[in-house]
Amino acid sequence: MDADNLYPDIEPFKKGHLPVTHGHSLYYELCGNPDGRPVVCLHGGPGAGCNSNLRRFFDPAAYKIILFDQRGAGRSIPVASIEHNTTQDLVQDIESLRFHLGIERWLLFGGSWGSTLALAYAAAHSDACSGLILRGVWLCRPSDLIWWFYERRRVFPDYWRDFASHIPVAEQNDLLGAYARRLNNPDPAIYMPAAIAWRKYETRCDTLLPREALEIPATPQTLALARIEAHYKTHSAFLLSGELLNAIEGFRDVPAVIIHGRYDMSCSLDAAFRVAERWPNADLNIVADAGHSAMEPGITRSLMAATNQFRNVHF
């Protein structure tokens, strides 16, 4: 983890829960300058929740930093819930939070699944977007799912073997379905080992250099990440084929920076390339010595440069 380039750790000046539809309540927090430029952070996963390092990518004197945990994730309640949990629900939640906070326009900052959600939100509410910073673009195409579950074993055969071996051989031709069944089983003796195996595989593949010493805790947050990720992957993120790429025409004039590791083994660089091809106002930065994680040194530096760039631009 490369925290040397981040702004100092800060505490929120406001925290709360925002009730939304179908019994969900979103945890949110505000940090930095109450009168600063609004930026909303869209965490990955889906289901990962926010962490305190997200606050540190922004100059706290310049930005009003808004973090929130998406449905079922982090400190939102009910935790690990996939009921009424779709991309369209999350887009509406972001808009509800914007109205609740009285913000006219804001910068979107999203990595991995957060980039998917940022694109979906911009497609629906481009007038509310002052800009986008995207990292590790994920489009949830059929090719992306095949890569995630099967083809990256060419790079990580040992990690994939550990991931697949949690599932009986007879079910390994459909790892997503097999994991989804276990993650949604009501018995913790079934769902928690599956959640730990899922998260361990994902985490091991996220960095350019290996992270072998991984202890994945048996927590509700571990379950939330795996269960909600499997839910969204099962439903192709509730998106039509090509939907996000086709939607770019509607917000092509919104400025953006796209940051992607050359050796990202979780989200294909091809996805970022396709997005940038259609978006004349998007600057694609391919980080030569990085994988997927935002805490890779090159990714961190590029994200910091992007937030400082937007800090100094008048909209």
N, C-alpha and C positions, 0 to 999 in steps of 0.2 A: 504494500500500500504506500503510495507516494503522497503524503499530506504536506510535504514541505512547501509546495507551491500554493496551497490553499490559504484563504483569508483566515484570521484567528477564529476559534470557536466562539459562538455567541449563543445566548439564550433567547427564546421567543419573548416578545413583549405582549403577546396575546395568544391564548389557546382557547379552543372551543370544540363543540360538536354541532354539526349542522344536520338536522333531520331532513332526509330526502324521501323518495318514494318507497313504498312496499316495506316499511319497517327498518330500512337502513339508516344509519347515522354516521356521518363522516367526521373523523378527527381532522382538525386543521390547526395551523399555527402561523403566526406572523412574526417575522424577524427583520432586523436591520432598521432602516429609516422609515418611520410611519408616513412620511411625506415623499418618499423616494419613488423611483420608477418601478411600477408593479411587475413582478415576474412570478409566474406560477410553475412549480416543479411537478412534473408528471413522472412518477416512479415506474420502475420496470416490473417485470414479472410476466403478466399481471399477478398481483398478489404479494409482491415483495414488501410493500410499505416503504415509507420514507425513513431515512436515518439522518443523524445530525450532521454528517459530512456534506449533505446536499446544501445546507445553509452556507457552506464555506466556499462555494464557487462564485460568490457574488460579493462585490464591494458593499459592506454593510452601511457605509455612509451614503451610498448612491441608490441602493435598491430597497424597495419594500418586498421582502422575500416571502412568498406564500407556499407553504408545504401542506399537502393533505394526503391522507391515506385513502385509496380508492375502496370501493365496496368490498367488504370481506377481508380487507388487508390491514396489517399493522394494528393501530388502535381504534379503527372503525369497528362498528358493531352492526350485526352479529359477525364475529370473526369466522373466517373460512367459509362463508356462505356463498353458494353459487346460485341461489334463488334470485330471480330478477336481477341478474348480473350479466349484462351484455355491453358491447361497445357503445350502443346507442344510449343505454342507461348512464354510462360513465360520461359521455359527452354532455348529456343533460345535467349531470351532477356538477361538472365544471362550470357550466353556465349558471346553475343555481348558486354556486359559491361566488361567482363574479358579481351577481346581483346582490347577494347577501353582504358582500364587502363593499359594495358601491363603487366598483372599478369600471371605468369606461373601456379601456383597452389595456392589454397586458402582453408581455413577452412570454412565450412558451418555451420551456426548457425540458426536454424529454429524451431519455435514453432507452434503447432496446424497445420493449413494449411501450415505454413512454413516448418513443418517436411515432409509433403506430397511432397511439391515442392523440398525439399532437396533430398529426395529419388529418385524422378523422374530425377533430374539433375544428381545425382551420377550414375544412371542407364545409362544415355546417355554420360556422360563425367567423368568417374571414374578417368582418368589420371589427371584431373584438381583438384581433391579433395585431400587435405592433411589430412582431417579428418572431422567428422560431430559431432555436438552437437545438439541433438533433444530433444524437450520438448513437452509433450502432443501429442503423435503420433495419427495422423488421417489418415485412409486408405480409407475413403469414400465407405465402403462396404454397400451393402443393409441393413445389420443389424445395421450399424452405423446410417444410415438415419432413419430407423424405431425408433431407440432409441431416436435420436435428436428430431423428430417431435411428437412422441407419447409415448414411453415407459418411458421416464424420468418424466412423470407426476406422476408416482408412488412415486417419491421423492419430486417433486415440483408441487403438484396438484394445488395450488393457482397460481403459476407463469404460469403454462400451461393454466389454465382457462383464465387468462388475455390475453395470446398470442392467444389462439384459438378463444376467443370471438370477436376478430377483424374481424373474418371471419363468414359469415352466416352459420347456422347449416347445411344447405344443402350442403355446400362445405367443411365441416370440415373433411370428409373422405380423402381429398387430400389437406392437408394444404400447402404443398410445391407448388403445382400447383396454388392454390388460391392466395398465397402470390406473386408468380412469376408474375401472371397476373396483380396484382395491382402495383407491383414495376416497371413494364415495361409500365404501363399506362402513356401517355404523360401529364396527368393532375396532377399538384403538390398537389391538394387537395385530390387526391387518393393515389399517390405514397409516399408522405411524412409521413402521419400517419401510413402507413404500414411499412415503414422503421423504424420509431421510435418504433413501437410495436415489430418488429423483433429484433432490437438491445437491447431493454430493456430486453426481454426474455433471449437472449444470455448472457448478462452481469450479470443478476441476478443469473444465474446458474453456473457461472464461478469460484466461490470461495467457500471454505469450510464453512465459516461463511457468513451469508446473508449480502447483501448490499441493504438495502431497499430504502435509500434516493437517488434515481437516477433521474437525470434530463438529458434526452437525447435531445441534440440540433437538431433543424431542419436545418441541414447543408448539403452541397453537399457530405461531407465525410460520414455522416450518411446514405445517400442514396447509396453511392458507396459500403459501406460495405454490406448492405442488398441486393442490386440488384445483385452484383457480386457473393456473397455467394449463392443466390438462383440460379443464372445461373450455377454455378459449381455443385451445388447439383443436379440440374435438369439433368445434363449430366454426373452424376457419376464421376465428376472431369476429364472427357474425358480420362478415364482409363479403360482398360479391366479388367474383373474379375480376381483378383489375380495377376495383372501385377506387382505391386510394390514388393510383397513378392517373386515372382518368379525371379525378377531382382536382388535380393540381391546377388545371386551367382556370378554375374559379378563384384561386388565390395566388396566381403566378407573380403578381406585383408585390406581394408581401416579402420583405427581405428575410433571408435565412442563411445560417451557417450549418453545414452538415459535416460531422466529424466521424470518421470510420477508420478503425484499425485495418491495416493491410492484411493481417493474419487473424482477423476475427473469425473464429470457428463456431460461433453461435448464430451470428446474423451475417449473411453473405454480403460482401462488399458490392456484389452485383446489384443488390437492392438500392443501396445509396446511389450508385451510378445511374440507375434507371430513374430515380427520383430527380437527381440533378439534371439529367438530360432534358427533362420536361419543364424545368423551373429556372428561367433565365435569371431570376434574382437570388438564386441559391448558390453559395460558394462552397464547393466540395473540398474538404481537407482530408486527404488520405494520409494517415499517420504510419510511417514506414516501419516502425519498430514496436507495434502494439497489436494486442488481440482485441478482446471485447470490453473488458472492465473499464469503468470510468476512472479507476484508480491506477491504471497503467500510467507510468510517468508521462509518456508522450500524449496520451489522451487527456490527462489532467491539465497539462500545459496548454493544449489546444482549446479545451473548454474554458479555461481561465482567460485566454486571449479573446475568445468569442464574447464572453460576458463583459469584458472590459471594452471591447469594440462597440457593443450595443449601449453600454453605459454612456459612451461619448457621442452617440448619434442622436440628432434631434429628429423626432417624428412629427 
